[in-house]
Amino acid sequence: MQSGVKTLSAGGGASLCCLLLLWLIYSHLLREGQLAVGTCEIVMLNRDSSVPRRTIARQTARCACRRGQIAGTTRARPACVDARIVRSRQWCEMAPCLEGEVCSLLFNRSGWTCTKGSGRIKTVTPWAAAADFMHAFPSCSNLP
């Protein structure tokens, strides 16, 4: 009986040691400054309210997306989205607006608007670099 308890406690100690080692390796791989795959963070946000009743906001995000994905917007937050959406400029397929807002494409598909029932409208035009990126790296254009 006593040898069974010793074996059990030794096995538990070895398991704990193994978990600690795995946690150390994982935390080393996710050093400060690195993002986990499939996540985004806002690295810069500027707001200009100099014009009455109008706010111009510029946001830059950094994303670590999976293969076939690119940085986009979901629920008004940076997110990894299917690269096909950006390539085809079908922006509303990303679900970029908040709950209760309606997404509409701009007439030239250069962006989208999010409209609330109260009449408040947000117009979003993605940085031209997204389209330029797809042309500069044709291999990304062939992504599923």
N, CA and C atoms as an extended XYZ file, in Angstrom:
432
Properties=species:S:1:pos:R:3:atomname:S:1:resname:S:1:resid:I:1 pbc="F F F"
N         0.831       -1.199        0.000 N   MET     1
C         0.000        0.000        0.000 CA  MET     1
C         0.865        1.247        0.000 C   MET     1
N         1.915        1.213        0.847 N   GLN     2
C         2.780        2.380        0.957 CA  GLN     2
C         3.569        2.606       -0.332 C   GLN     2
N         3.960        1.535       -1.008 N   SER     3
C         4.693        1.695       -2.264 CA  SER     3
C         3.789        2.281       -3.348 C   SER     3
N         2.493        1.972       -3.309 N   GLY     4
C         1.540        2.546       -4.254 CA  GLY     4
C         1.397        4.046       -4.058 C   GLY     4
N         1.410        4.502       -2.814 N   VAL     5
C         1.310        5.929       -2.512 CA  VAL     5
C         2.571        6.638       -2.980 C   VAL     5
N         3.742        5.998       -2.762 N   LYS     6
C         5.007        6.598       -3.208 CA  LYS     6
C         5.027        6.722       -4.733 C   LYS     6
N         4.559        5.683       -5.416 N   THR     7
C         4.522        5.707       -6.873 CA  THR     7
C         3.570        6.794       -7.361 C   THR     7
N         2.414        6.902       -6.711 N   LEU     8
C         1.433        7.911       -7.087 CA  LEU     8
C         1.981        9.316       -6.869 C   LEU     8
N         2.638        9.549       -5.739 N   SER     9
C         3.175       10.888       -5.475 CA  SER     9
C         4.354       11.193       -6.395 C   SER     9
N         5.147       10.186       -6.737 N   ALA    10
C         6.253       10.401       -7.672 CA  ALA    10
C         5.706       10.726       -9.062 C   ALA    10
N         4.655       10.023       -9.466 N   GLY    11
C         4.029       10.293      -10.758 CA  GLY    11
C         3.400       11.677      -10.796 C   GLY    11
N         2.782       12.078       -9.706 N   GLY    12
C         2.192       13.417       -9.619 CA  GLY    12
C         3.256       14.491       -9.675 C   GLY    12
N         4.373       14.257       -9.001 N   GLY    13
C         5.481       15.213       -9.027 CA  GLY    13
C         6.076       15.328      -10.418 C   GLY    13
N         6.209       14.191      -11.101 N   ALA    14
C         6.745       14.203      -12.464 CA  ALA    14
C         5.785       14.939      -13.407 C   ALA    14
N         4.488       14.717      -13.226 N   SER    15
C         3.496       15.414      -14.061 CA  SER    15
C         3.549       16.913      -13.827 C   SER    15
N         3.655       17.312      -12.566 N   LEU    16
C         3.735       18.730      -12.234 CA  LEU    16
C         4.988       19.349      -12.839 C   LEU    16
N         6.102       18.633      -12.752 N   CYS    17
C         7.363       19.115      -13.317 CA  CYS    17
C         7.245       19.253      -14.842 C   CYS    17
N         6.594       18.290      -15.476 N   CYS    18
C         6.408       18.325      -16.929 CA  CYS    18
C         5.534       19.513      -17.331 C   CYS    18
N         4.448       19.747      -16.598 N   LEU    19
C         3.578       20.886      -16.889 CA  LEU    19
C         4.318       22.203      -16.723 C   LEU    19
N         5.136       22.305      -15.688 N   LEU    20
C         5.919       23.514      -15.458 CA  LEU    20
C         6.892       23.744      -16.613 C   LEU    20
N         7.538       22.693      -17.073 N   LEU    21
C         8.474       22.798      -18.188 CA  LEU    21
C         7.749       23.238      -19.464 C   LEU    21
N         6.582       22.657      -19.741 N   LEU    22
C         5.806       23.056      -20.917 CA  LEU    22
C         5.377       24.517      -20.828 C   LEU    22
N         4.966       24.959      -19.646 N   TRP    23
C         4.569       26.357      -19.467 CA  TRP    23
C         5.752       27.289      -19.715 C   TRP    23
N         6.943       26.917      -19.232 N   LEU    24
C         8.129       27.743      -19.454 CA  LEU    24
C         8.475       27.833      -20.938 C   LEU    24
N         8.392       26.721      -21.639 N   ILE    25
C         8.679       26.722      -23.075 CA  ILE    25
C         7.659       27.586      -23.808 C   ILE    25
N         6.378       27.432      -23.480 N   TYR    26
C         5.322       28.210      -24.128 CA  TYR    26
C         5.499       29.700      -23.869 C   TYR    26
N         5.776       30.073      -22.635 N   SER    27
C         5.936       31.496      -22.317 CA  SER    27
C         7.188       32.063      -22.981 C   SER    27
N         8.203       31.246      -23.176 N   HIS    28
C         9.411       31.696      -23.867 CA  HIS    28
C         9.104       31.965      -25.342 C   HIS    28
N         8.266       31.101      -25.934 N   LEU    29
C         7.907       31.284      -27.338 CA  LEU    29
C         7.040       32.519      -27.537 C   LEU    29
N         6.193       32.829      -26.566 N   LEU    30
C         5.332       34.007      -26.652 CA  LEU    30
C         5.949       35.160      -25.873 C   LEU    30
N         7.171       35.488      -26.226 N   ARG    31
C         7.846       36.607      -25.568 CA  ARG    31
C         7.065       37.888      -25.759 C   ARG    31
N         7.393       38.875      -24.953 N   GLU    32
C         6.752       40.175      -25.082 CA  GLU    32
C         7.002       40.711      -26.484 C   GLU    32
N         5.955       41.229      -27.112 N   GLY    33
C         6.086       41.754      -28.464 CA  GLY    33
C         5.614       40.783      -29.525 C   GLY    33
N         5.415       39.529      -29.167 N   GLN    34
C         4.912       38.556      -30.130 CA  GLN    34
C         3.436       38.315      -29.869 C   GLN    34
N         2.692       38.132      -30.936 N   LEU    35
C         1.262       37.867      -30.821 CA  LEU    35
C         0.992       36.388      -31.027 C   LEU    35
N        -0.026       35.903      -30.356 N   ALA    36
C        -0.470       34.534      -30.589 CA  ALA    36
C        -1.148       34.483      -31.957 C   ALA    36
N        -1.046       33.362      -32.627 N   VAL    37
C        -1.629       33.204      -33.962 CA  VAL    37
C        -3.141       33.408      -33.883 C   VAL    37
N        -3.656       34.196      -34.831 N   GLY    38
C        -5.090       34.456      -34.885 CA  GLY    38
C        -5.548       35.640      -34.050 C   GLY    38
N        -4.589       36.429      -33.522 N   THR    39
C        -4.956       37.578      -32.689 CA  THR    39
C        -4.435       38.877      -33.292 C   THR    39
N        -5.014       39.986      -32.846 N   CYS    40
C        -4.623       41.322      -33.298 CA  CYS    40
C        -4.516       42.253      -32.104 C   CYS    40
N        -3.753       43.320      -32.283 N   GLU    41
C        -3.684       44.367      -31.269 CA  GLU    41
C        -3.608       45.718      -31.971 C   GLU    41
N        -4.171       46.742      -31.328 N   ILE    42
C        -4.102       48.101      -31.860 CA  ILE    42
C        -2.766       48.690      -31.436 C   ILE    42
N        -1.980       49.157      -32.405 N   VAL    43
C        -0.668       49.727      -32.083 CA  VAL    43
C        -0.671       51.244      -32.157 C   VAL    43
N        -1.658       51.824      -32.849 N   MET    44
C        -1.740       53.279      -32.924 CA  MET    44
C        -3.192       53.680      -33.155 C   MET    44
N        -3.636       54.717      -32.428 N   LEU    45
C        -4.986       55.232      -32.588 CA  LEU    45
C        -4.941       56.741      -32.461 C   LEU    45
N        -5.326       57.442      -33.523 N   ASN    46
C        -5.366       58.910      -33.532 CA  ASN    46
C        -6.797       59.351      -33.791 C   ASN    46
N        -7.235       60.362      -33.039 N   ARG    47
C        -8.573       60.929      -33.246 CA  ARG    47
C        -8.446       62.419      -33.499 C   ARG    47
N        -9.202       62.902      -34.482 N   ASP    48
C        -9.225       64.325      -34.811 CA  ASP    48
C       -10.673       64.798      -34.746 C   ASP    48
N       -10.990       65.628      -33.761 N   SER    49
C       -12.354       66.148      -33.593 CA  SER    49
C       -12.419       67.639      -33.885 C   SER    49
N       -11.533       68.131      -34.728 N   SER    50
C       -11.472       69.570      -34.998 CA  SER    50
C       -12.669       70.073      -35.800 C   SER    50
N       -13.316       69.199      -36.550 N   VAL    51
C       -14.498       69.588      -37.318 CA  VAL    51
C       -15.731       69.273      -36.466 C   VAL    51
N       -16.632       70.248      -36.258 N   PRO    52
C       -17.824       69.998      -35.439 CA  PRO    52
C       -18.669       68.843      -35.978 C   PRO    52
N       -19.199       68.030      -35.067 N   ARG    53
C       -20.074       66.896      -35.381 CA  ARG    53
C       -19.402       65.836      -36.255 C   ARG    53
N       -18.080       65.827      -36.273 N   ARG    54
C       -17.372       64.842      -37.090 CA  ARG    54
C       -16.067       64.473      -36.398 C   ARG    54
N       -15.804       63.202      -36.282 N   THR    55
C       -14.547       62.726      -35.717 CA  THR    55
C       -13.867       61.845      -36.751 C   THR    55
N       -12.616       62.144      -37.014 N   ILE    56
C       -11.828       61.316      -37.920 CA  ILE    56
C       -10.877       60.501      -37.055 C   ILE    56
N       -10.972       59.198      -37.177 N   ALA    57
C       -10.114       58.310      -36.391 CA  ALA    57
C        -9.263       57.481      -37.344 C   ALA    57
N        -7.986       57.378      -37.014 N   ARG    58
C        -7.068       56.531      -37.779 CA  ARG    58
C        -6.503       55.500      -36.816 C   ARG    58
N        -6.594       54.259      -37.225 N   GLN    59
C        -6.166       53.170      -36.356 CA  GLN    59
C        -5.232       52.247      -37.125 C   GLN    59
N        -4.169       51.836      -36.480 N   THR    60
C        -3.250       50.864      -37.065 CA  THR    60
C        -3.218       49.654      -36.147 C   THR    60
N        -3.382       48.485      -36.728 N   ALA    61
C        -3.381       47.252      -35.951 CA  ALA    61
C        -2.284       46.326      -36.453 C   ALA    61
N        -1.843       45.469      -35.565 N   ARG    62
C        -0.853       44.448      -35.899 CA  ARG    62
C        -1.514       43.104      -35.627 C   ARG    62
N        -1.475       42.221      -36.604 N   CYS    63
C        -2.138       40.924      -36.474 CA  CYS    63
C        -1.186       39.782      -36.814 C   CYS    63
N        -1.407       38.665      -36.183 N   ALA    64
C        -0.687       37.429      -36.495 CA  ALA    64
C        -1.739       36.448      -37.012 C   ALA    64
N        -1.992       36.504      -38.312 N   CYS    65
C        -3.091       35.735      -38.905 CA  CYS    65
C        -2.619       34.384      -39.430 C   CYS    65
N        -3.573       33.478      -39.518 N   ARG    66
C        -3.307       32.154      -40.069 CA  ARG    66
C        -3.211       32.248      -41.591 C   ARG    66
N        -2.731       31.190      -42.205 N   ARG    67
C        -2.638       31.119      -43.662 CA  ARG    67
C        -4.032       31.306      -44.258 C   ARG    67
N        -4.124       32.151      -45.277 N   GLY    68
C        -5.402       32.418      -45.918 CA  GLY    68
C        -6.182       33.549      -45.273 C   GLY    68
N        -5.596       34.167      -44.228 N   GLN    69
C        -6.254       35.283      -43.552 CA  GLN    69
C        -5.399       36.537      -43.647 C   GLN    69
N        -6.046       37.678      -43.407 N   ILE    70
C        -5.368       38.966      -43.424 CA  ILE    70
C        -6.052       39.845      -42.379 C   ILE    70
N        -5.376       40.902      -41.964 N   ALA    71
C        -5.956       41.803      -40.966 CA  ALA    71
C        -7.209       42.466      -41.520 C   ALA    71
N        -8.250       42.492      -40.719 N   GLY    72
C        -9.511       43.113      -41.101 CA  GLY    72
C       -10.221       43.637      -39.867 C   GLY    72
N       -11.533       43.735      -39.941 N   THR    73
C       -12.335       44.268      -38.840 CA  THR    73
C       -13.554       43.389      -38.620 C   THR    73
N       -13.782       43.012      -37.377 N   THR    74
C       -14.987       42.288      -37.002 CA  THR    74
C       -15.542       42.928      -35.745 C   THR    74
N       -16.820       43.298      -35.785 N   ARG    75
C       -17.475       43.961      -34.652 CA  ARG    75
C       -16.695       45.186      -34.189 C   ARG    75
N       -16.228       45.974      -35.153 N   ALA    76
C       -15.509       47.238      -34.916 CA  ALA    76
C       -14.183       47.048      -34.184 C   ALA    76
N       -13.611       45.840      -34.230 N   ARG    77
C       -12.318       45.551      -33.616 CA  ARG    77
C       -11.415       44.892      -34.657 C   ARG    77
N       -10.103       45.102      -34.560 N   PRO    78
C        -9.195       44.414      -35.487 CA  PRO    78
C        -9.331       42.899      -35.329 C   PRO    78
N        -9.294       42.197      -36.448 N   ALA    79
C        -9.428       40.744      -36.424 CA  ALA    79
C        -8.822       40.157      -37.687 C   ALA    79
N        -8.490       38.882      -37.639 N   CYS    80
C        -8.029       38.166      -38.823 CA  CYS    80
C        -9.261       37.695      -39.594 C   CYS    80
N        -9.314       38.036      -40.877 N   VAL    81
C       -10.460       37.666      -41.710 CA  VAL    81
C        -9.959       36.948      -42.958 C   VAL    81
N       -10.857       36.293      -43.642 N   ASP    82
C       -10.536       35.583      -44.876 CA  ASP    82
C        -9.975       36.574      -45.899 C   ASP    82
N        -8.827       36.270      -46.476 N   ALA    83
C        -8.177       37.175      -47.434 CA  ALA    83
C        -9.055       37.435      -48.653 C   ALA    83
N        -9.929       36.499      -48.985 N   ARG    84
C       -10.841       36.660      -50.120 CA  ARG    84
C       -11.730       37.892      -49.941 C   ARG    84
N       -12.135       38.176      -48.712 N   ILE    85
C       -12.999       39.331      -48.437 CA  ILE    85
C       -12.291       40.622      -48.810 C   ILE    85
N       -11.028       40.740      -48.422 N   VAL    86
C       -10.265       41.954      -48.718 CA  VAL    86
C        -9.989       42.043      -50.212 C   VAL    86
N        -9.622       40.918      -50.815 N   ARG    87
C        -9.305       40.903      -52.241 CA  ARG    87
C       -10.521       41.310      -53.077 C   ARG    87
N       -11.707       40.821      -52.710 N   SER    88
C       -12.921       41.121      -53.479 CA  SER    88
C       -13.622       42.390      -53.006 C   SER    88
N       -13.141       42.968      -51.914 N   ARG    89
C       -13.714       44.194      -51.330 CA  ARG    89
C       -15.185       44.035      -50.954 C   ARG    89
N       -15.539       42.859      -50.518 N   GLN    90
C       -16.892       42.603      -50.004 CA  GLN    90
C       -16.855       42.794      -48.488 C   GLN    90
N       -16.572       44.018      -48.082 N   TRP    91
C       -16.257       44.353      -46.694 CA  TRP    91
C       -17.301       43.884      -45.690 C   TRP    91
N       -18.562       43.939      -46.033 N   CYS    92
C       -19.615       43.595      -45.068 CA  CYS    92
C       -19.588       42.117      -44.680 C   CYS    92
N       -18.911       41.271      -45.466 N   GLU    93
C       -18.780       39.858      -45.114 CA  GLU    93
C       -17.919       39.656      -43.869 C   GLU    93
N       -17.143       40.678      -43.482 N   MET    94
C       -16.325       40.591      -42.258 CA  MET    94
C       -17.167       40.811      -41.012 C   MET    94
N       -18.406       41.267      -41.174 N   ALA    95
C       -19.262       41.696      -40.057 CA  ALA    95
C       -18.555       42.802      -39.279 C   ALA    95
N       -18.215       43.925      -39.963 N   PRO    96
C       -17.409       44.961      -39.321 CA  PRO    96
C       -18.165       45.867      -38.347 C   PRO    96
N       -19.483       45.867      -38.408 N   CYS    97
C       -20.268       46.794      -37.582 CA  CYS    97
C       -20.627       46.175      -36.234 C   CYS    97
N       -20.953       47.052      -35.302 N   LEU    98
C       -21.379       46.613      -33.981 CA  LEU    98
C       -22.784       46.025      -34.041 C   LEU    98
N       -23.158       45.308      -32.995 N   GLU    99
C       -24.508       44.767      -32.872 CA  GLU    99
C       -25.521       45.909      -32.987 C   GLU    99
N       -26.541       45.743      -33.789 N   GLY   100
C       -27.563       46.771      -33.950 CA  GLY   100
C       -27.264       47.769      -35.056 C   GLY   100
N       -26.109       47.645      -35.709 N   GLU   101
C       -25.766       48.518      -36.828 CA  GLU   101
C       -25.897       47.732      -38.129 C   GLU   101
N       -26.199       48.448      -39.200 N   VAL   102
C       -26.357       47.825      -40.516 CA  VAL   102
C       -25.168       48.222      -41.386 C   VAL   102
N       -24.550       47.229      -42.016 N   CYS   103
C       -23.393       47.470      -42.883 CA  CYS   103
C       -23.855       47.659      -44.323 C   CYS   103
N       -23.284       48.667      -44.989 N   SER   104
C       -23.541       48.906      -46.414 CA  SER   104
C       -22.219       49.236      -47.090 C   SER   104
N       -22.013       48.681      -48.284 N   LEU   105
C       -20.803       48.990      -49.043 CA  LEU   105
C       -20.896       50.392      -49.625 C   LEU   105
N       -19.766       51.104      -49.679 N   LEU   106
C       -19.730       52.371      -50.400 CA  LEU   106
C       -19.875       52.064      -51.885 C   LEU   106
N       -20.362       53.015      -52.661 N   PHE   107
C       -20.688       52.756      -54.066 CA  PHE   107
C       -19.500       52.216      -54.867 C   PHE   107
N       -18.283       52.627      -54.545 N   ASN   108
C       -17.113       52.154      -55.290 CA  ASN   108
C       -16.368       51.031      -54.556 C   ASN   108
N       -16.975       50.488      -53.519 N   ARG   109
C       -16.425       49.407      -52.687 CA  ARG   109
C       -15.087       49.773      -52.059 C   ARG   109
N       -14.859       51.068      -51.853 N   SER   110
C       -13.621       51.513      -51.215 CA  SER   110
C       -13.726       51.429      -49.696 C   SER   110
N       -14.886       51.059      -49.192 N   GLY   111
C       -15.092       50.961      -47.751 CA  GLY   111
C       -16.534       50.609      -47.448 C   GLY   111
N       -16.966       50.917      -46.224 N   TRP   112
C       -18.320       50.581      -45.814 CA  TRP   112
C       -18.845       51.614      -44.827 C   TRP   112
N       -20.156       51.585      -44.622 N   THR   113
C       -20.775       52.427      -43.603 CA  THR   113
C       -21.501       51.528      -42.613 C   THR   113
N       -21.500       51.945      -41.367 N   CYS   114
C       -22.269       51.284      -40.319 CA  CYS   114
C       -23.318       52.291      -39.863 C   CYS   114
N       -24.584       51.950      -40.025 N   THR   115
C       -25.674       52.864      -39.712 CA  THR   115
C       -26.490       52.319      -38.549 C   THR   115
N       -26.712       53.193      -37.552 N   LYS   116
C       -27.566       52.841      -36.417 CA  LYS   116
C       -28.976       53.308      -36.712 C   LYS   116
N       -29.945       52.749      -36.004 N   GLY   117
C       -31.333       53.149      -36.167 CA  GLY   117
C       -31.559       54.622      -35.884 C   GLY   117
N       -30.720       55.212      -35.015 N   SER   118
C       -30.871       56.628      -34.665 CA  SER   118
C       -30.386       57.551      -35.779 C   SER   118
N       -29.814       56.980      -36.839 N   GLY   119
C       -29.330       57.792      -37.947 CA  GLY   119
C       -27.839       58.064      -37.902 C   GLY   119
N       -27.181       57.664      -36.827 N   ARG   120
C       -25.729       57.869      -36.720 CA  ARG   120
C       -25.030       56.977      -37.745 C   ARG   120
N       -24.120       57.570      -38.497 N   ILE   121
C       -23.417       56.831      -39.549 CA  ILE   121
C       -21.915       56.897      -39.314 C   ILE   121
N       -21.267       55.737      -39.409 N   LYS   122
C       -19.802       55.668      -39.389 CA  LYS   122
C       -19.372       55.204      -40.774 C   LYS   122
N       -18.483       55.945      -41.388 N   THR   123
C       -17.946       55.553      -42.686 CA  THR   123
C       -16.510       55.103      -42.485 C   THR   123
N       -16.187       53.945      -43.019 N   VAL   124
C       -14.843       53.379      -42.856 CA  VAL   124
C       -14.247       53.130      -44.231 C   VAL   124
N       -13.052       53.661      -44.451 N   THR   125
C       -12.310       53.371      -45.678 CA  THR   125
C       -10.970       52.780      -45.262 C   THR   125
N       -10.784       51.491      -45.532 N   PRO   126
C        -9.528       50.844      -45.143 CA  PRO   126
C        -8.345       51.510      -45.817 C   PRO   126
N        -7.239       51.458      -45.140 N   TRP   127
C        -5.998       52.003      -45.650 CA  TRP   127
C        -5.712       51.351      -46.987 C   TRP   127
N        -5.313       52.115      -47.952 N   ALA   128
C        -5.065       51.606      -49.305 CA  ALA   128
C        -3.997       50.522      -49.324 C   ALA   128
N        -3.207       50.440      -48.277 N   ALA   129
C        -2.127       49.451      -48.243 CA  ALA   129
C        -2.659       48.030      -48.313 C   ALA   129
N        -3.867       47.782      -47.845 N   ALA   130
C        -4.406       46.423      -47.899 CA  ALA   130
C        -4.536       45.969      -49.346 C   ALA   130
N        -5.084       46.826      -50.186 N   ALA   131
C        -5.216       46.484      -51.607 CA  ALA   131
C        -3.844       46.419      -52.266 C   ALA   131
N        -2.966       47.362      -51.918 N   ASP   132
C        -1.616       47.357      -52.478 CA  ASP   132
C        -0.872       46.091      -52.083 C   ASP   132
N        -1.099       45.622      -50.857 N   PHE   133
C        -0.446       44.414      -50.364 CA  PHE   133
C        -0.834       43.224      -51.231 C   PHE   133
N        -2.113       43.129      -51.562 N   MET   134
C        -2.580       41.996      -52.350 CA  MET   134
C        -1.985       42.016      -53.756 C   MET   134
N        -1.724       43.222      -54.303 N   HIS   135
C        -1.109       43.312      -55.632 CA  HIS   135
C         0.402       43.100      -55.562 C   HIS   135
N         1.031       43.554      -54.481 N   ALA   136
C         2.481       43.427      -54.342 CA  ALA   136
C         2.899       41.989      -54.070 C   ALA   136
N         2.024       41.217      -53.419 N   PHE   137
C         2.331       39.833      -53.094 CA  PHE   137
C         1.289       38.933      -53.750 C   PHE   137
N         1.459       38.652      -55.048 N   PRO   138
C         0.448       37.874      -55.766 CA  PRO   138
C         0.199       36.506      -55.159 C   PRO   138
N         1.174       35.948      -54.455 N   SER   139
C         0.954       34.638      -53.842 CA  SER   139
C        -0.177       34.710      -52.832 C   SER   139
N        -0.384       35.882      -52.220 N   CYS   140
C        -1.487       36.045      -51.276 CA  CYS   140
C        -2.816       36.096      -52.011 C   CYS   140
N        -2.798       36.502      -53.264 N   SER   141
C        -4.034       36.564      -54.038 CA  SER   141
C        -4.544       35.170      -54.368 C   SER   141
N        -3.668       34.174      -54.313 N   ASN   142
C        -4.069       32.808      -54.626 CA  ASN   142
C        -4.520       32.047      -53.396 C   ASN   142
N        -4.591       32.725      -52.261 N   LEU   143
C        -4.999       32.046      -51.042 CA  LEU   143
C        -6.453       31.632      -51.147 C   LEU   143
N        -6.814       30.545      -50.475 N   PRO   144
C        -8.208       30.064      -50.548 CA  PRO   144
C        -9.185       31.055      -49.979 C   PRO   144
